[in-house]
């Protein structure tokens, strides 16, 4: 709120519930699986995703070891989901039991008929086949079962299938049991499990590292159409002790570990994942997990590759704030933390031009004070000054510093000045007065009169602020003052640059 009044930006941006698919057919499809929990907890979890996803897929059907079907349809959950606009497309699984899966396929026609009847009887919106841990010898039988189910289901009901993500044609093990092109031709969509890069028993590592996920997408698109492709993200993490283990761990459990250990997790911008490492009484613990920022980064591949949408496994294990950005991330909207910021329109305009970037954690941090280096980099990206030949540079900005080039060019153009003794202090926060002066110099704005702010009378920055005020780039606070020594935020600077560029 302080930033809003400080720049006089009056537009209120809605950053709440994302659009439902029924409201906008062009929105990417969003689905979430639901496994475990008691009935009351399941009902309470609906509040997290109502209006934020399209489909919920609960574990209503499980194939038992003898091939018979365990049915646990919760009609109360179905009604509640429908009441809040969610479609209910449960999955049928085999709990990784190979014998159960094979028994199910052996009676494929009868099982398909039974499932189709249950879908109609309970008013469900379709079904997803999630039979896992088979082998290549079962591939044709699995496809035949899905074909039989397609034939039994009413045309209005959805049919999906869960398939693993693979990186190339040389597929062995349980992943070889899926004929992806055939399944895609029979189903409305495939939920591609682009997670479990690292699993129980493997070496410690990301559950879904960014490069691995993108390579999976690229190869899977040679096998299935993009309009049948739902990209999967994990809502859980994994924990290893001295390199062994890899058991699944929920986000709330990770939060408790952070509180208990006092160790701050690190974000890996390359792998797009969070990592927590700490010593537990002589045993080294590694925890890899995903939060809102890392999930948003991976979901951006939906927009990049024009996929049908995305899904998550599974509801109740997550950082609850992920739902605020789930669909917008798939739509190509960057920086999940700008959803409620007054500066969002400005940030998006500058991002589209390539003039602003996020932090290493994938967020923009609009309310964080902007540094002198960040401000120079933003303005240089926007205005492209000539090279810095002849500029003396600053002793505390070495060639290896990330903003060395931008600071050097801004200095050569006369937009920024040092702090004395040849130093620039690039990591120091920028004040409102300094920010106004830099913008005025960079855009060549001048004014002959005073700014009119009492706290700028006689100030070195009064002329610069007057020029910006005359152009509507800044206004004062409600108290009638400018507060020149208050710190400028990253969002504030984005608004100033966008206004100066005439972007809104």
Secondary structure, 3 states (H helix, E strand, C coil): CHHHHHHCCCCCCCCCCCCCCCCCCCCCEEEEEECCCCHHHHHHHHHHHCCCCCEEEECCEEECCCCCEEECCCHHHHHHHHHCCCEEEEEEECCCCHHHHHHHHHCHHHHHHHHHHHHHHCCCCEEEEECCCCCHHHHHHHHHHHHHHHHHCCCCCEEEEEEECCCCCCCCHHHHHCCHHHHHHHCCEEEEECCCCCCCCCCCCCCCCHHHHHHHHHHHCCCCCHHHEEEEEECEEEEEECCEEEEEEEHHHHHHHHHHHCCCCEEECCCCEEEEEEEECCEEEEEEECCHHHHHHHHHHHHHCCCCEEEEECCCCCCHHHHHCHHHHHCCCCCHHHCCCCCHHHHHHHHHCCCCCCCCCCCCCCCCECEHHHHHHHHHHHHCCCCCCCCCCCCCCCCCCCCHHHHHHHHHCCCCCCCECCECCCCCECEHHHHHHHHHHHHCCCCCCCCCCHHHCCCCCHHHHHHHHHCCCCCCCCCCCCCCCCECEHHHHHHHHHHHCCCC
